[in-house]
Amino acid sequence: MMNRFRKWLYKPKRSDPQLLARFYYADEELNQVAAELDSLDGRKDPQRCTLLVSQFRSCQDNVLNIINQIMDECIPQDRAPRDFCVKFPEEIRHDNLAGQLWFGAECLAAGSIIMNRELESMAMRPLAKELTRSLEDVRGALRDQALRDLNTYTEKMREALRHFDVLFAEFELSYVSAMVPVKSPREYYVQQEVIVLFCETVERALDFGYLTQDMIDDYEPALMFSIPRLAIVCPLLPAHPRTCPGATAHMACEIVARSSSGALTHPPVSKQGVISALLRPLPELPL
């Protein structure tokens, strides 16, 4: 009874731009859609069910987005690290990922199993349950504060947000790693090394006149094909600071000579042949 009276008396205005007010109405909309979805028989009205599920996911995205903004304002120095996100494939890193993770956590907590990921699902279920409980605590704390003071973040609310942020980051890494291949630290390090090697190769090729700045600026197709070959062969040159031992050099030459079909029309069989073929000016390189 007291909560109803407080809600009637202190309910924020819908037009209020403050984060707690925006959260209050976003969460209220989410609860309304969830209630309608629970009371709907999907077999009788599948189109309405599909529409509500889509609306429900959109509301989840909106609520999580506002919670993230509140955390950025409320606990900016205590956010959970998310450096691991750089290892995710590009197609995974999008604005709707947080809502998908929330939906996935609720499904796992309810006993569902990710298709063809039974062991991973069982391993993540305790974390999913803890995450959904933490999120409910956060939503309750934010709703309660929105009915008290829109300009104050209590220590209890801050602690709930910290706990939720840590759990959500942990679940994000576990869930995405179970769904798509995620590079190991070693694989990511090797990728960075290759990037550095390609950059050094381009700089060295510019210094020797094997290519021009215009070719780089215009994304010359021949250049795109030649940079990896140059990167493999350049360390074989005696003057290069990363010159390989003899056995490695011959192996690298063989890899280059037998690389993708059409890379070299007549692949040379000797080390000197490979070097001279790949380091001549690019316009003369066969595609």
C-alpha positions as CSV (number, residue, x, y, z in Angstrom):
1,M,0.0,0.0,0.0
2,M,2.8,2.3,0.9
3,N,4.6,1.6,-2.3
4,R,1.5,2.4,-4.3
5,F,1.1,5.7,-2.5
6,R,4.8,6.6,-3.1
7,K,4.5,5.6,-6.7
8,W,1.5,7.9,-7.2
9,L,3.1,10.7,-5.3
10,Y,6.7,10.6,-6.5
11,K,6.4,9.0,-10.0
12,P,8.7,10.9,-12.3
13,K,7.4,12.7,-15.4
14,R,7.7,10.8,-18.7
15,S,9.3,13.9,-20.3
16,D,12.1,14.0,-17.6
17,P,15.5,13.5,-19.4
18,Q,17.3,12.3,-16.2
19,L,18.7,8.7,-16.5
20,L,16.7,7.3,-13.5
21,A,13.4,8.7,-15.0
22,R,14.2,7.3,-18.4
23,F,15.0,3.9,-16.8
24,Y,11.7,3.9,-14.8
25,Y,9.6,4.2,-18.0
26,A,11.8,1.8,-20.0
27,D,11.5,-0.8,-17.3
28,E,7.8,-0.2,-17.0
29,E,7.4,-0.8,-20.7
30,L,9.4,-4.0,-20.5
31,N,7.2,-5.3,-17.7
32,Q,4.1,-4.6,-19.7
33,V,5.4,-6.4,-22.8
34,A,6.5,-9.3,-20.6
35,A,3.1,-9.6,-18.9
36,E,1.3,-9.6,-22.3
37,L,3.7,-12.2,-23.6
38,D,3.2,-14.5,-20.6
39,S,-0.6,-14.3,-21.0
40,L,-0.5,-15.0,-24.8
41,D,-1.0,-18.4,-26.3
42,G,1.6,-18.4,-29.1
43,R,-0.1,-21.4,-30.9
44,K,-3.4,-19.4,-31.4
45,D,-1.7,-16.2,-32.5
46,P,1.8,-16.9,-33.8
47,Q,2.2,-13.5,-35.5
48,R,1.3,-11.6,-32.4
49,C,3.7,-13.7,-30.4
50,T,6.5,-13.0,-32.9
51,L,5.8,-9.3,-32.7
52,L,5.8,-9.3,-28.9
53,V,9.1,-11.3,-28.8
54,S,10.7,-8.7,-31.1
55,Q,9.3,-5.9,-29.0
56,F,10.4,-7.6,-25.8
57,R,14.0,-7.9,-27.1
58,S,13.9,-4.2,-28.1
59,C,12.8,-3.2,-24.6
60,Q,15.6,-5.3,-23.1
61,D,18.1,-3.5,-25.3
62,N,16.7,-0.2,-24.2
63,V,16.8,-1.0,-20.5
64,L,20.4,-2.3,-20.6
65,N,21.5,0.7,-22.6
66,I,20.2,3.0,-19.9
67,I,21.7,0.9,-17.1
68,N,25.1,1.1,-18.9
69,Q,24.7,4.9,-19.0
70,I,23.9,5.0,-15.3
71,M,27.0,2.9,-14.6
72,D,29.2,5.2,-16.7
73,E,27.9,8.1,-14.6
74,C,27.6,6.3,-11.2
75,I,30.7,4.0,-11.1
76,P,32.9,5.2,-13.9
77,Q,36.1,4.1,-12.2
78,D,34.7,0.7,-11.1
79,R,33.5,-0.7,-14.5
80,A,34.5,-4.3,-15.2
81,P,37.3,-4.6,-17.8
82,R,36.1,-5.6,-21.3
83,D,39.4,-5.8,-23.2
84,F,38.4,-9.3,-24.3
85,C,35.8,-7.8,-26.7
86,V,38.6,-7.1,-29.2
87,K,38.8,-10.9,-29.7
88,F,35.2,-11.2,-30.8
89,P,34.5,-11.4,-34.6
90,E,33.3,-8.2,-36.1
91,E,29.8,-9.6,-36.8
92,I,29.3,-10.2,-33.1
93,R,30.2,-6.7,-31.9
94,H,27.0,-4.8,-32.5
95,D,24.6,-2.6,-30.4
96,N,22.1,-5.4,-29.8
97,L,24.6,-7.8,-28.2
98,A,23.8,-6.9,-24.6
99,G,20.1,-7.6,-25.2
100,Q,20.9,-11.0,-26.8
101,L,23.1,-11.9,-23.8
102,W,20.3,-11.0,-21.4
103,F,17.8,-13.1,-23.4
104,G,20.3,-16.0,-23.5
105,A,21.0,-15.8,-19.7
106,E,17.2,-16.0,-19.0
107,C,16.9,-19.0,-21.3
108,L,19.8,-20.8,-19.7
109,A,18.6,-20.0,-16.2
110,A,15.2,-21.4,-17.1
111,G,16.8,-24.7,-18.2
112,S,17.2,-24.3,-21.9
113,I,20.2,-25.6,-23.8
114,I,22.1,-23.9,-26.6
115,M,21.9,-26.0,-29.7
116,N,24.9,-28.4,-30.0
117,R,26.4,-26.8,-26.9
118,E,25.1,-29.0,-24.1
119,L,28.2,-29.1,-22.0
120,E,28.8,-25.3,-22.4
121,S,25.2,-24.7,-21.4
122,M,25.4,-26.7,-18.3
123,A,28.7,-25.0,-17.3
124,M,27.2,-21.5,-17.8
125,R,23.8,-22.2,-16.1
126,P,24.9,-21.2,-12.5
127,L,26.4,-18.0,-13.8
128,A,23.3,-17.3,-15.9
129,K,21.1,-17.7,-12.8
130,E,23.3,-15.5,-10.7
131,L,23.3,-12.9,-13.5
132,T,19.5,-12.8,-13.8
133,R,19.2,-12.5,-10.0
134,S,21.7,-9.6,-10.0
135,L,19.9,-7.9,-12.8
136,E,16.6,-8.1,-10.9
137,D,18.2,-6.6,-7.9
138,V,19.6,-3.7,-10.0
139,R,16.2,-3.1,-11.6
140,G,14.5,-3.0,-8.3
141,A,17.1,-0.7,-6.8
142,L,16.9,1.7,-9.7
143,R,13.0,1.7,-9.7
144,D,13.0,2.4,-6.0
145,Q,15.5,5.2,-6.3
146,A,13.5,6.8,-9.2
147,L,10.6,7.1,-6.8
148,R,12.8,8.7,-4.1
149,D,15.4,11.1,-5.6
150,L,16.4,11.2,-9.3
151,N,19.6,13.1,-8.5
152,T,21.1,10.7,-5.9
153,Y,22.9,7.3,-6.3
154,T,23.0,5.5,-3.0
155,E,25.9,3.2,-2.0
156,K,23.6,0.2,-2.0
157,M,22.7,1.0,-5.6
158,R,26.3,1.4,-6.5
159,E,27.3,-1.9,-5.0
160,A,24.5,-3.7,-6.9
161,L,25.7,-2.1,-10.1
162,R,29.3,-3.2,-9.5
163,H,28.2,-6.7,-8.9
164,F,26.0,-6.8,-11.9
165,D,28.7,-5.4,-14.2
166,V,31.3,-8.0,-13.2
167,L,28.8,-10.8,-13.7
168,F,27.6,-9.5,-17.0
169,A,31.2,-9.2,-18.3
170,E,32.0,-12.7,-17.2
171,F,28.8,-14.1,-18.9
172,E,29.5,-12.1,-22.0
173,L,32.9,-13.7,-22.5
174,S,31.6,-17.2,-21.7
175,Y,28.5,-17.0,-23.9
176,V,30.2,-15.6,-26.9
177,S,33.1,-18.0,-26.6
178,A,30.6,-20.9,-26.7
179,M,28.8,-19.6,-29.7
180,V,31.6,-18.5,-32.0
181,P,35.4,-19.2,-32.3
182,V,37.2,-16.7,-30.1
183,K,41.0,-16.2,-30.6
184,S,43.2,-17.4,-27.7
185,P,45.7,-14.9,-26.3
186,R,48.4,-16.6,-28.3
187,E,46.4,-16.4,-31.6
188,Y,45.7,-12.7,-30.9
189,Y,49.3,-12.0,-30.2
190,V,50.4,-13.7,-33.5
191,Q,47.8,-11.6,-35.4
192,Q,49.3,-8.4,-33.9
193,E,52.7,-9.6,-34.9
194,V,51.6,-10.2,-38.5
195,I,50.1,-6.7,-38.6
196,V,53.4,-5.2,-37.4
197,L,55.3,-7.3,-40.0
198,F,53.1,-6.1,-42.8
199,C,53.5,-2.4,-41.7
200,E,57.3,-2.8,-41.6
201,T,57.3,-4.5,-45.0
202,V,55.3,-1.6,-46.6
203,E,57.7,1.0,-45.1
204,R,60.8,-0.9,-46.3
205,A,59.2,-1.4,-49.8
206,L,58.5,2.4,-49.9
207,D,62.2,3.1,-49.0
208,F,63.5,0.8,-51.8
209,G,61.0,2.1,-54.4
210,Y,59.2,-1.3,-54.9
211,L,55.9,0.5,-54.5
212,T,54.6,4.1,-54.4
213,Q,52.5,6.0,-51.9
214,D,49.8,6.5,-54.6
215,M,49.4,2.7,-54.9
216,I,48.8,2.5,-51.1
217,D,46.4,5.5,-51.2
218,D,44.4,3.9,-54.1
219,Y,44.4,0.4,-52.6
220,E,46.1,-0.9,-55.7
221,P,44.9,-4.6,-56.1
222,A,48.4,-5.8,-57.1
223,L,49.7,-4.3,-53.8
224,M,47.2,-6.1,-51.7
225,F,48.3,-9.4,-53.2
226,S,52.0,-8.6,-52.9
227,I,52.3,-7.3,-49.3
228,P,52.0,-10.8,-47.8
229,R,54.5,-12.2,-50.2
230,L,56.9,-9.4,-49.5
231,A,56.4,-9.8,-45.8
232,I,57.5,-13.5,-46.1
233,V,60.5,-12.9,-48.3
234,C,61.9,-9.6,-46.9
235,P,63.2,-11.3,-43.7
236,L,65.3,-13.7,-45.9
237,L,67.4,-10.8,-47.2
238,P,70.9,-10.6,-45.6
239,A,70.5,-6.9,-44.7
240,H,67.1,-7.4,-42.9
241,P,67.3,-7.3,-39.1
242,R,65.0,-10.4,-38.9
243,T,67.0,-12.6,-41.3
244,C,65.9,-16.2,-40.9
245,P,68.3,-19.2,-40.5
246,G,69.1,-21.1,-43.7
247,A,66.6,-24.0,-43.1
248,T,63.8,-21.6,-42.3
249,A,64.6,-19.5,-45.3
250,H,64.4,-22.4,-47.7
251,M,61.1,-23.5,-46.1
252,A,59.7,-20.0,-46.5
253,C,60.7,-19.8,-50.1
254,E,58.9,-23.1,-50.8
255,I,55.8,-21.8,-49.1
256,V,55.8,-18.6,-51.1
257,A,56.5,-20.5,-54.4
258,R,53.6,-22.9,-53.8
259,S,51.2,-20.3,-52.3
260,S,47.7,-19.5,-53.7
261,S,47.2,-20.5,-57.3
262,G,48.1,-17.7,-59.7
263,A,50.2,-15.8,-57.1
264,L,53.2,-16.5,-59.4
265,T,52.6,-17.7,-63.0
266,H,55.9,-19.6,-63.0
267,P,57.0,-20.0,-59.4
268,P,60.8,-20.0,-59.1
269,V,62.3,-22.9,-57.3
270,S,65.4,-21.2,-55.9
271,K,65.7,-18.7,-53.0
272,Q,67.2,-16.0,-55.2
273,G,64.5,-16.7,-57.8
274,V,61.7,-16.1,-55.3
275,I,63.3,-12.9,-53.9
276,S,63.9,-11.4,-57.3
277,A,60.4,-12.3,-58.5
278,L,58.6,-10.8,-55.5
279,L,60.8,-7.7,-55.0
280,R,60.7,-6.4,-58.5
281,P,58.5,-3.3,-59.1
282,L,54.9,-4.2,-58.5
283,P,53.5,-3.3,-62.0
284,E,55.7,-6.1,-63.3
285,L,54.4,-8.7,-60.8
286,P,52.1,-11.4,-62.4
287,L,48.8,-11.7,-60.8
